[in-house]
Amino acid sequence: MHTKVGNLSDLRFNLETWRRELRFHYDEMDTFQEKLEETVTKEIGQDAQKAIENFQNRILIEKDAISKLKHRIRSKMRDLTGENHLHNGQGSLREDMRTYIKMHYDLKEEMMDFFSEYLK
């Protein structure tokens, strides 16, 4: 029984951590969107404008992914009161979070490189 309570505690901790991280990333995407809008006001070439449009599309995709992950986390939190909570897709959610986080940091790095080039 102690192991089950410990596993529940670990799962709750993971879910709360992921939820906070996703909230931060969502807000961060708003900040990046603002920076992209600032970049548009500068005299930039067509390639840079295409890159901005690409980044804006990727921000929309990322925000959608964040919303879906947050929904899954809320569902998992509700499931914690049920009996099938320990084996009900935690591994899948964990892998999806890993994939999302990699995607987020790849996008963030690309955008930071872009900003350092165009926001001099």
N, C-alpha and C positions, 0 to 999 in steps of 0.2 A: 504494500500500500504506500509506503514511503517513496518508492521509486516512481509510482504513478503521480503522486503529488509533486515530486521534483520535476518530472517531465512536463507536467502542466505549468509549473512555474517557469521553466525554461521556454516553453512554447509561448506563454503570455509575454515574457520578456522579449523574445524574438519579434513577435507581432507588434508590440508597442514600439520597439526600436525601428522596425521597418516603416511603420506608419509615420513616425516623426521624420525619418529620412525622406520619405516620399513627399511629405508636406514641404520640407525644405527644398527639395529638388523642383517641385512645382513652382514655388516662389522664385527660385533661381531662374527658371525658364522665363518668367515674367521680366526679370532684370535683364536677361540676355535679349529678349524681344525689344526692350527699351533701347538697349545699346545698338541693336540692328537699325532701329528707326533713326537713331542719332547718326549712324553711318550713312544712311540714305540721303541725309541733308548735305553731305559733303560731295565734292566733285570726284566721282569714282567712275571707273570704266565699266563697260558692259559685262565683263567677266565678274567683277565684284558685285554688280547688281544681280547676276545669276546666282552667285554664291549666297547672297542675302536671301533671295527667294528660296533657295534650297534649304538654308538654315531655318527659315520661317516654317517651311513645310515639316522639317524634322522636329521643330519645337511642338507643332500641333500633334504629330505622331507620338512624341514623348509624353505630352500632357494626356493624351488618350490612354497610353500605356499606364501612366501613373494612376489615372482614374480607375482603370480596370483592376490594377493591383490593390488599390485601397479598398475597392469593393470586395475583393476576395479576402482581404485581411479582416474586414468587418464581418464577413460571413464566418470566417474561421473563429473569430472572437465569440460570436453567437453560438457556434458549435461547441465551444468549451464547456457549456452547461450540459451537453448531451453525453452519451456514452461512447460514441465512435470517434471522439475527437483526436485521439493520438495517432491513428493510422489513416486519417481522412485527408490525404493529399498534402501533408506538410512538406514532404520531399519535393513534390512538384512545385509548390509555392516557393520553396527555398531556391530551387534551380531557376525559376522564373525571375526571382529577385536578383540572383547573381547575373543572369543574362541582362536584365534591365540596368543594373548598376554599371556593368561594362559598357553598355550602349550609352548611358548617360555620360560617363567620364570620357569616352571617345569623342562624343559630340562636344562636350565642354572644352576639351583640348583643342579640337579643330577651331572652335569659335574663338578661343583665346588667341590662337595663332592669327586668325583673320583680324581680330580687333587690334592686335599689336602692329599689324601691317597697315591697316586703314585708319586707325584713330591716333595717328602720330601727332 
